[in-house]
Every structure is written in C-alpha cells, then in structure tokens.
Amino acid sequence: MATNYVLVIAIVVLVACGTVLVLERSLSRILIGFVMLGNGVNLTYLVASGPSGDAPIIGMGSGEMTDPLPQAMVLTAIVITLGVTAFGLALAYRAWQLTGHDDVQDDLEDDLVRRRADLDHPSASFDDIAAGIPDEEGEDQPSEPTGVSDDELAAEIEAEDAHEEAAATRSQWVDPRDRDTTRHTPPDDTTTEEGR
C-alpha cells in the first residue's frame, strides 16, 4: 500500500493549525480552526481507507473497486462540519453585535464557584466518609473543627453577592428620555382642621 505523503503532510498541517486556532479566544479564529480540524479528519479518513480503486460501474471488468464506506463517512462529516460552522458563525455574529468584538469572555459564575470551592477546605471526617469509615458515634460530624467555618463562608458569599448586585446596578443605563419629569412629591398629610 503506497501512502500519499503529500496528503499526510497536509493532514498534519491542518490538524496542527486547527488545534492552535481552536485554543484562541476569538470566536472567528475558533471557527476557522474547527473547519481546519474537520478537513484534516476528512483527509485522514481518505488516506486511511487505502489506495484508490476503480469506480464501481457495472460491466467495466473485475478490477479492484473503491470502498464506499470512508467516502460516505467523509460526506457525513462534511455535512456535520457545515452545520457546526453555521452555528459558530451565528454565535460570533451575535457576540459581535452585543459587545463589538467576538472574544470569548471569562465565565463569572465559574470563577465564583472556583473561589467558593477554594474556601471550603474538606475536614478529616470528609476523607473518612469518602473512604467509607464511619465516626465512632456513627455520626458524620468532624471531631474537631477544621477549615473555614460556615459563618466565614456565608460572609464571603454575602459580600460577593452584594458586590455583584452593586456592579449590576452600576451597569444599568437609564435613558434620560425615560425619566418621568412630571412626578412631584406627594402632598403632606398634615393638614389643619380648618382646611377640612
């Protein structure tokens, strides 16, 4: 079996460049990298399927025919790549509409979960429970307090929530045209008996 080395080099270049581009933060680069990876995988199917044979036409002799399965798999992969590319284009366009760029932003919720997990140090009893060793009394409470207390964790979570609410209020933009300029203060209810 003779391997076409030009196709092998093309596969290596496509997969390497595609991998580098997928690891970028820009959605357009991620999309181009995904297309390059898809094309590299498609070429890999064709190279791995063996040497090319004759077309499967009836009445042309009894030569070696090409296996149609890799070609059918490549055709399916092309359709899937096209669908994912269209979805990626829609994501990149929407991100550009909302933010003016298509860079992938850090997920704030993931950062919050990671920081909360850093605060929660497992105790020695947690390791015992994970190993299946019960406490002496059969309870799952630690014998001595270790790590961060519940009050400290609750205070940290409360401070983070307050910070997020303050950031959300600062980020809300109010159009001056939406303000009600006809609003007056309510009249004072302290009226005299003579006015009634």
C-alpha positions in Angstrom: 0.0 0.0 0.0 1.5 3.3 -1.1 0.8 6.2 1.2 0.5 9.6 -0.4 2.9 11.7 1.7 1.6 15.0 0.4 -1.8 14.2 2.0 -0.1 13.1 5.2 1.8 16.4 5.4 -1.5 18.3 4.6 -3.2 16.4 7.4 -0.5 17.3 9.9 -0.6 20.9 8.9 -4.4 21.2 9.0 -4.7 19.4 12.4 -1.8 21.4 13.9 -3.1 24.8 12.7 -6.6 23.9 13.6 -5.6 23.0 17.1 -3.8 26.2 17.6 -6.7 28.3 16.3 -9.3 26.4 18.4 -7.3 27.4 21.6 -7.6 31.1 20.8 -10.2 33.4 22.5 -11.7 34.9 19.3 -14.8 33.1 18.0 -13.8 33.7 14.4 -10.4 32.0 14.9 -12.1 29.2 16.8 -14.4 28.7 13.9 -11.6 28.7 11.3 -9.7 26.2 13.5 -12.7 23.9 13.7 -13.1 23.9 9.9 -9.4 23.1 9.5 -9.6 20.3 12.1 -12.7 18.9 10.2 -10.8 19.0 6.9 -7.8 17.3 8.5 -10.0 14.5 9.8 -11.7 14.1 6.5 -8.4 13.7 4.7 -7.3 11.2 7.4 -10.4 9.1 6.5 -9.4 9.1 2.9 -5.8 8.3 3.5 -6.7 5.5 6.0 -9.2 3.9 3.6 -6.4 2.6 1.4 -5.4 3.2 -2.2 -7.9 4.4 -4.7 -9.6 1.8 -6.9 -11.8 1.8 -9.9 -15.2 3.3 -10.0 -18.0 0.8 -9.1 -19.6 0.7 -12.6 -21.3 -2.4 -13.8 -19.8 -4.0 -16.9 -16.3 -2.5 -16.6 -14.4 -5.6 -15.7 -13.5 -7.2 -12.4 -10.9 -4.8 -11.1 -10.4 -3.7 -7.5 -13.3 -1.4 -6.5 -13.1 1.5 -4.1 -14.6 1.0 -0.7 -17.6 3.4 -0.4 -17.8 3.4 3.4 -15.0 6.0 4.0 -16.4 8.3 1.4 -19.8 8.1 2.9 -18.3 8.9 6.3 -16.4 11.9 4.9 -19.6 13.1 3.3 -21.4 12.9 6.6 -18.6 14.6 8.3 -18.7 17.5 5.8 -22.4 18.0 6.5 -21.9 18.0 10.2 -18.9 20.4 9.9 -21.1 22.7 7.8 -23.9 22.7 10.4 -21.5 23.4 13.3 -19.8 26.2 11.2 -23.1 27.9 10.6 -23.9 27.7 14.3 -20.4 29.1 15.1 -20.9 32.0 12.6 -24.2 32.8 14.3 -22.5 32.8 17.7 -19.7 35.0 16.5 -22.1 37.5 14.8 -24.3 37.7 17.9 -21.2 38.3 20.2 -20.0 41.0 17.8 -23.5 42.6 17.9 -23.6 42.6 21.7 -20.0 43.5 22.6 -18.4 44.9 19.5 -15.9 42.0 19.4 -16.0 38.3 19.2 -13.7 37.4 22.0 -14.9 34.7 24.4 -15.4 36.2 27.9 -14.5 34.6 31.2 -17.4 33.0 32.8 -18.0 34.8 36.1 -20.1 32.0 37.5 -17.2 29.5 37.0 -14.9 31.9 38.8 -17.3 32.3 41.7 -17.7 28.5 42.0 -13.9 28.1 42.0 -13.4 30.7 44.7 -16.2 29.2 46.8 -14.5 25.8 46.4 -11.2 27.2 47.5 -12.8 28.5 50.7 -14.3 25.1 51.5 -11.5 23.0 52.9 -12.6 19.4 53.5 -12.1 18.2 57.0 -10.6 14.9 58.2 -14.0 13.4 58.6 -14.8 14.2 55.0 -11.9 12.0 54.0 -13.1 9.3 56.4 -16.6 9.5 54.9 -15.2 9.3 51.3 -13.2 6.2 52.3 -16.3 4.6 53.9 -15.1 4.8 57.6 -17.9 6.0 59.9 -17.3 8.1 63.0 -17.1 6.4 66.5 -20.6 7.5 67.3 -21.8 6.8 63.8 -22.2 10.5 63.0 -20.7 12.4 60.1 -19.7 15.4 62.2 -15.9 16.2 62.4 -14.4 15.6 65.9 -12.5 18.9 65.7 -13.4 21.9 63.6 -11.0 22.4 60.6 -11.1 24.6 57.6 -13.3 27.6 57.1 -16.3 28.0 59.3 -19.8 28.3 58.0 -20.1 31.9 59.2 -16.9 32.9 57.3 -18.1 31.2 54.1 -21.6 32.8 54.5 -20.0 36.2 55.0 -17.8 35.7 51.9 -20.8 34.6 49.8 -22.8 37.6 51.1 -20.1 40.0 50.3 -19.7 38.6 46.7 -23.5 38.8 46.2 -23.5 42.4 47.4 -20.6 43.2 45.1 -22.4 41.6 42.1 -25.6 43.5 42.8 -23.7 46.8 43.1 -21.9 46.0 39.8 -25.3 45.2 38.1 -26.9 48.4 39.3 -23.9 50.5 38.1 -24.1 48.8 34.7 -27.7 49.6 34.1 -28.1 52.6 31.8 -31.1 54.8 32.1 -32.2 56.8 29.1 -32.9 60.4 30.2 -35.9 60.4 28.0 -37.4 57.6 30.0 -37.4 59.6 33.2 -40.7 60.9 34.5 -40.2 64.7 34.7 -43.8 65.3 35.8 -43.5 63.4 39.0 -44.0 65.6 42.1 -43.6 64.8 45.7 -46.8 63.7 47.4 -48.6 66.3 49.4 -48.1 66.4 53.1 -50.9 64.8 55.0 -50.6 67.1 57.9 -53.5 69.4 57.2 -55.2 71.6 59.8 -58.7 71.2 60.9 -59.7 74.5 59.3 -58.7 73.2 55.8 -61.2 70.3 56.0 
